[in-house]
Amino acid sequence: MDRWGKALAPLVVIVALLGGVVAPNVALAAEEFVLTFPHSDPDTKFLSEYGVSKPDGRIHRGVDLFAKRGSEVVAGADGFVQKVQRGSRAGLYVVLTHTDGYETWYLHLGSFAEGIEVGDPVAAGDVIGYVGSTGNAAGTSPHTHFEIHDNGRPIDPYPFLRASFERWVLSQQIEAGETPFR
């Protein structure tokens, strides 16, 4: 390491630490954790709504992915099943653990994938459940409330979802021969 590297190394550490405290949802986070789009329905609709206040004072900690009832919900990355539960607000939900302290949460499922159990390994794209509107989403349009947690803290999943959706759509176009890419 040259003299500038030695001199700047402590500053880089301080900036990284401050960035994690001051702005935990910076765009660089999307490069650290590569997500597979968690729905198999290409007509899924979603928008950035992370951090929006709800009428009861809670903060929305995820993004809702609206799709046809019964559409497959898939694992967003390789990992392990941490929870397969029913909650009063969350309805039927699954939590997966991944590398480097990441977790993905899938709430309001209509049903679980057959045989899914706590401790099971999953690969990105494996079916873990089906779109529904259980819990406090009863009576709403079918959707999956999707969250990403980094070392126990919820982070904005929108940049990850957008990037994974764009990759997925492009791969479908390439496969169908609808782009000049091969």
N, C-alpha and C positions, 0 to 999 in steps of 0.2 A: 504494500500500500504506500503510495507516495505521500508527501507531507500534506497535500491538500485533502487527501482521503482521510488521513489521521485527524486533521483539524476539523473536518466537516462531519465525521462519524457521530460525535455526540449530538450535534445539531439535528442530524437525520433522525436519531432515536427520539429526541424531544419532539420534533415535528410529528413523527409517527404516533407517539403517545398522545399528544394533544389532538391530533386528527381523530384518534379513536374515541376520545372523550367528547370533543367538541362537535365532531361531525361523523358519527358512526356509520352513516349511510352514504358515504362518498362513492362515486362511480367506480373506483378501483375495486370495491368489494365484489362487483359483478365478475371480475376477472379471477378472483380467488376461488369461487364456488361455481362450477358449471352445472346448470340446471337443465334437465330434460323437461319439456313442457308437460305439466301434470294432467292434461286432458287428452283424450284420443279424438275428440270432436273438433274438426278444423273450423267449425262455425262458433266456437267459444268466443264470448265477448267479455272484455275486461277493461278497466281503466284505473288510473292511479287514484286511490282513495285512502292510502295509508295515512294515519294521523288525524283523520277527520273525527270531530266530536260527534258522539251519538246522542240522541235525545235524553238518555238516562245519565249522561255525564261521562260514560266510558269513552275511551279512544279506540278507533278502529285500527287494529294491529295487523291487518292483512289486506289482501285484495280478493274480491269476489269474482270468481270465474263462472259466468252464466253459460249454461249449455242445456241440451235436451236431457230431461229426466232419464236416468238409467245409463247415460254415457259413461264410458270407463274413466276412472280416475287412476292415474299411474304414478309410481314412485318417481320423484324428481331427480333422484341420484341413487347410486349404490349405497347400501347401508343395512340397518337392522330395524325391525319393528320394535318400537319402545312401548307404545300404547295402542290398544284396540278397545275403545270404551264408548259409553253413552253418557252424555252430560246434559243437564237441564238446558243450558244455553247452547252448547256446542252440538247437541244431538249426537249422532253417530260420528265418531272421529278416530283418525289414525295419526300417530306421531312416529316419524322415522328419525333415527340418528344416523349421521353421516360423519365423514372425516373432518378433522380440524375443528371440532366443536359445533358443527352445524346441525340443525334439526329442521325438518319440514313438517308442517301441521296441515291436516286436511279435515275440515269441519263441515257439518251439515250433510254428510253422506246419506244417500237413500238406503244403502246396504253395504256390507263389507264383502270383499272378495272371499270366495269359498275357501275355507281352511286357513285363513290368515291368523297368525298367533304371535303373541309377544315373543321376541327372541329370534323370529324367523329372519334369515338374510333376504334382502331384496336387491334386484338389479334395476338400474334406471329403466323405466318403461314397463316394469311388471305391474299388472293390475292389482290394486290394493282395495278398491271399492268402486261405488257407482254414484253418480250425481243424484242429489236429492234436495230436500228442504226440511231437515229434521231440526229439533231443538227450537231455539227462538227464531228460526227461519221458516217455521211452519206457516204456510199461507203465502209465502213469497215465491218468486220465480225460482226454479231449480238452479242451484249453484253450489260451488265448493268455495268455502272461505279458506284461503291459502295463506299460510304464514311461513316465514323463515326466521329462525332464531340462531344467533351467533353467540356461542358460549352463554346461553341462558337469556340473552337479550333479544327481543323482537327487533328485526330490521326491516326496512322497506323492501318487499319482494318485487315491486314493479320493475326495476331495472333487470332483474334476473328473468322475470316472466317475459318481458318484451324481447330480450336477447334470445331466449330459448324459443319463443314463438317464431321470431324471424328466421332462426336457423332451421326450424322444423318446416316452415312454409317453403323456404328455399330448397331444402332437400327434397320435398315433394315435387316441386317444379322441375328440379334437375332429373329426378327419377322419371317424370312424365315427359321429359324432353322439351319442356316449355321455356327453357332458357338456353343461352349460348354456352353455359357452363357444362362441363362433362366430368 
